[in-house]
Amino acid sequence: MTMNTGFGRLLGASTLESLVGCRVTQENVPAFGSLVRLPVDDHYQVYGLVYNIHIEQDNTVRQLAATGNIREEVVRDNRENRTVPIEFNLLHVGYEDHGHISHLLPPRIPLSLEVIHLCTPAEVVRFTSAGRLGYFRHILRAQQAPIPELFAAHLLQASRAHAAGGDPHWIQRAQQEIIILLRDDYAALMNVLNALADVAQTAP
């Protein structure tokens, strides 16, 4: 049986990123740093990394929190029956057109209310193996994202997918590319390497 990897719908998009919303109780909600794909048509889709997961402030929730003790059924009703969504920002890192993956910014953006899909391990390997890790530059330019942590979370996901596919050395190549890209910015390089040190302890 094919796993359902859809987890939310597109709320808005630009060339650089998208905003996605989904229900609090929805299954398959991705973790920070996960690679996802945003279909536009049968031959074209955009890839992005999840960051800035947040729940918008809600006056009802604020009033409930101020009451002190809240019954469990009230908490459950608020989470399951209200329409305030979890929202995600997705940093665009490339696109696929008629089977060809590019690590350039997408020339066309996805449309509102499209279903977003969490990439499978095989899809993660396919995207990250295309080209020469050129999508790293999009992460480094992401002014609103916590760049070191985003790199660390993404590389952990990708290294596990590559290791499961028979390539345990992918993360070393990725780290070397980061060093090359940040060789003229020592402070930024050390911030990223310190975050990646945690990946080295957990990656296969």
Disulfide bonds with the S-S distance in Angstrom:
none
